[in-house]
Amino acid sequence: MIGNGFPIDNEELETPYSLKEVTLTCTIEEIDKLIEFLSYVKEKHKKSMEVSTYTHSHYRDWDKNWTTDHTDFIISTAKKVGESTGSVWTYGGV
């Protein structure tokens, strides 16, 4: 598992920062939502990996109450780390 990130409101950055430590500050209710999201992603990505080598899901697309005041949590899944995603950078960073 590798963490990557972008500065807030910087959609133009082509290469993400490689993160070695990530802190999520949340309530117990938000932890429950993250667990629910990760369970959803696990099943969705498991099906996608049957026909693809890469897929990703955004927390913002899953949570109806998400706003731009919150962090978008993106789970990307590849058959193996370093496999091309079809974008300008590879899964796991540059």
ChimeraX commands (.cxc) that place a marker at each C-alpha (Angstrom):
marker #1 position 0.00,0.00,0.00 radius 0.5
marker #1 position 1.36,3.37,-1.03 radius 0.5
marker #1 position -0.05,6.79,-0.22 radius 0.5
marker #1 position -0.09,9.61,-2.75 radius 0.5
marker #1 position -1.60,13.06,-2.46 radius 0.5
marker #1 position -2.22,16.38,-4.10 radius 0.5
marker #1 position -2.44,19.86,-2.59 radius 0.5
marker #1 position -6.02,21.08,-2.07 radius 0.5
marker #1 position -7.54,22.74,-5.17 radius 0.5
marker #1 position -4.66,21.77,-7.46 radius 0.5
marker #1 position -6.17,19.72,-10.26 radius 0.5
marker #1 position -3.36,20.72,-12.64 radius 0.5
marker #1 position -0.56,18.92,-10.79 radius 0.5
marker #1 position 0.39,15.94,-12.96 radius 0.5
marker #1 position 2.53,14.04,-10.47 radius 0.5
marker #1 position 1.26,13.31,-6.96 radius 0.5
marker #1 position 3.35,13.64,-3.82 radius 0.5
marker #1 position 4.44,10.33,-2.35 radius 0.5
marker #1 position 3.24,10.23,1.26 radius 0.5
marker #1 position 4.91,8.05,3.87 radius 0.5
marker #1 position 2.50,8.98,6.64 radius 0.5
marker #1 position -1.14,10.05,6.40 radius 0.5
marker #1 position -3.32,11.23,9.28 radius 0.5
marker #1 position -7.11,11.07,9.05 radius 0.5
marker #1 position -8.77,13.15,11.76 radius 0.5
marker #1 position -12.33,11.91,12.17 radius 0.5
marker #1 position -15.14,11.05,14.53 radius 0.5
marker #1 position -16.23,7.50,15.38 radius 0.5
marker #1 position -19.19,7.98,13.03 radius 0.5
marker #1 position -16.83,8.98,10.23 radius 0.5
marker #1 position -14.69,5.89,10.91 radius 0.5
marker #1 position -17.86,3.81,10.52 radius 0.5
marker #1 position -18.53,5.55,7.18 radius 0.5
marker #1 position -14.95,4.85,6.04 radius 0.5
marker #1 position -15.36,1.18,6.91 radius 0.5
marker #1 position -18.62,1.09,4.95 radius 0.5
marker #1 position -16.92,2.86,2.01 radius 0.5
marker #1 position -13.96,0.46,2.06 radius 0.5
marker #1 position -16.32,-2.54,2.12 radius 0.5
marker #1 position -18.16,-1.11,-0.89 radius 0.5
marker #1 position -14.87,-0.45,-2.71 radius 0.5
marker #1 position -13.56,-3.93,-1.96 radius 0.5
marker #1 position -16.53,-5.58,-3.66 radius 0.5
marker #1 position -16.64,-3.11,-6.57 radius 0.5
marker #1 position -12.90,-3.37,-7.25 radius 0.5
marker #1 position -12.90,-7.16,-6.90 radius 0.5
marker #1 position -15.40,-7.30,-9.78 radius 0.5
marker #1 position -13.49,-4.71,-11.81 radius 0.5
marker #1 position -10.21,-6.61,-11.45 radius 0.5
marker #1 position -11.79,-9.56,-13.25 radius 0.5
marker #1 position -11.80,-7.53,-16.49 radius 0.5
marker #1 position -9.27,-4.75,-15.88 radius 0.5
marker #1 position -5.80,-4.16,-14.45 radius 0.5
marker #1 position -6.66,-0.90,-12.65 radius 0.5
marker #1 position -9.64,0.87,-11.12 radius 0.5
marker #1 position -10.31,3.62,-8.59 radius 0.5
marker #1 position -13.13,5.04,-6.47 radius 0.5
marker #1 position -13.57,8.46,-4.90 radius 0.5
marker #1 position -15.07,8.90,-1.44 radius 0.5
marker #1 position -16.66,12.14,-2.70 radius 0.5
marker #1 position -18.66,10.16,-5.29 radius 0.5
marker #1 position -19.83,7.65,-2.70 radius 0.5
marker #1 position -20.80,10.01,0.16 radius 0.5
marker #1 position -23.91,12.04,-0.69 radius 0.5
marker #1 position -23.02,14.54,2.06 radius 0.5
marker #1 position -19.45,15.17,0.88 radius 0.5
marker #1 position -18.54,18.83,0.34 radius 0.5
marker #1 position -15.42,20.62,-0.85 radius 0.5
marker #1 position -14.66,21.35,2.82 radius 0.5
marker #1 position -13.79,17.66,3.21 radius 0.5
marker #1 position -10.90,15.57,1.93 radius 0.5
marker #1 position -11.52,13.31,-1.07 radius 0.5
marker #1 position -10.29,9.85,-0.18 radius 0.5
marker #1 position -9.39,7.88,-3.34 radius 0.5
marker #1 position -8.81,4.14,-3.36 radius 0.5
marker #1 position -6.96,2.90,-6.43 radius 0.5
marker #1 position -6.47,-0.79,-7.06 radius 0.5
marker #1 position -4.03,-2.35,-9.51 radius 0.5
marker #1 position -3.16,-5.96,-10.15 radius 0.5
marker #1 position 0.35,-5.09,-8.96 radius 0.5
marker #1 position 2.13,-1.98,-7.71 radius 0.5
marker #1 position 3.78,-0.11,-10.58 radius 0.5
marker #1 position 1.25,-1.18,-13.19 radius 0.5
marker #1 position 0.21,1.62,-15.53 radius 0.5
marker #1 position -3.05,3.39,-14.78 radius 0.5
marker #1 position -3.38,5.00,-18.18 radius 0.5
marker #1 position -2.66,8.42,-16.66 radius 0.5
marker #1 position 0.56,10.41,-16.62 radius 0.5
marker #1 position 1.78,8.71,-13.44 radius 0.5
marker #1 position 1.86,5.10,-12.35 radius 0.5
marker #1 position 0.11,3.53,-9.40 radius 0.5
marker #1 position 2.33,3.99,-6.38 radius 0.5
marker #1 position 3.83,7.29,-7.54 radius 0.5
marker #1 position 6.50,8.20,-9.99 radius 0.5
marker link #1:1,2 radius 0.2
marker link #1:2,3 radius 0.2
marker link #1:3,4 radius 0.2
marker link #1:4,5 radius 0.2
marker link #1:5,6 radius 0.2
marker link #1:6,7 radius 0.2
marker link #1:7,8 radius 0.2
marker link #1:8,9 radius 0.2
marker link #1:9,10 radius 0.2
marker link #1:10,11 radius 0.2
marker link #1:11,12 radius 0.2
marker link #1:12,13 radius 0.2
marker link #1:13,14 radius 0.2
marker link #1:14,15 radius 0.2
marker link #1:15,16 radius 0.2
marker link #1:16,17 radius 0.2
marker link #1:17,18 radius 0.2
marker link #1:18,19 radius 0.2
marker link #1:19,20 radius 0.2
marker link #1:20,21 radius 0.2
marker link #1:21,22 radius 0.2
marker link #1:22,23 radius 0.2
marker link #1:23,24 radius 0.2
marker link #1:24,25 radius 0.2
marker link #1:25,26 radius 0.2
marker link #1:26,27 radius 0.2
marker link #1:27,28 radius 0.2
marker link #1:28,29 radius 0.2
marker link #1:29,30 radius 0.2
marker link #1:30,31 radius 0.2
marker link #1:31,32 radius 0.2
marker link #1:32,33 radius 0.2
marker link #1:33,34 radius 0.2
marker link #1:34,35 radius 0.2
marker link #1:35,36 radius 0.2
marker link #1:36,37 radius 0.2
marker link #1:37,38 radius 0.2
marker link #1:38,39 radius 0.2
marker link #1:39,40 radius 0.2
marker link #1:40,41 radius 0.2
marker link #1:41,42 radius 0.2
marker link #1:42,43 radius 0.2
marker link #1:43,44 radius 0.2
marker link #1:44,45 radius 0.2
marker link #1:45,46 radius 0.2
marker link #1:46,47 radius 0.2
marker link #1:47,48 radius 0.2
marker link #1:48,49 radius 0.2
marker link #1:49,50 radius 0.2
marker link #1:50,51 radius 0.2
marker link #1:51,52 radius 0.2
marker link #1:52,53 radius 0.2
marker link #1:53,54 radius 0.2
marker link #1:54,55 radius 0.2
marker link #1:55,56 radius 0.2
marker link #1:56,57 radius 0.2
marker link #1:57,58 radius 0.2
marker link #1:58,59 radius 0.2
marker link #1:59,60 radius 0.2
marker link #1:60,61 radius 0.2
marker link #1:61,62 radius 0.2
marker link #1:62,63 radius 0.2
marker link #1:63,64 radius 0.2
marker link #1:64,65 radius 0.2
marker link #1:65,66 radius 0.2
marker link #1:66,67 radius 0.2
marker link #1:67,68 radius 0.2
marker link #1:68,69 radius 0.2
marker link #1:69,70 radius 0.2
marker link #1:70,71 radius 0.2
marker link #1:71,72 radius 0.2
marker link #1:72,73 radius 0.2
marker link #1:73,74 radius 0.2
marker link #1:74,75 radius 0.2
marker link #1:75,76 radius 0.2
marker link #1:76,77 radius 0.2
marker link #1:77,78 radius 0.2
marker link #1:78,79 radius 0.2
marker link #1:79,80 radius 0.2
marker link #1:80,81 radius 0.2
marker link #1:81,82 radius 0.2
marker link #1:82,83 radius 0.2
marker link #1:83,84 radius 0.2
marker link #1:84,85 radius 0.2
marker link #1:85,86 radius 0.2
marker link #1:86,87 radius 0.2
marker link #1:87,88 radius 0.2
marker link #1:88,89 radius 0.2
marker link #1:89,90 radius 0.2
marker link #1:90,91 radius 0.2
marker link #1:91,92 radius 0.2
marker link #1:92,93 radius 0.2
marker link #1:93,94 radius 0.2
view
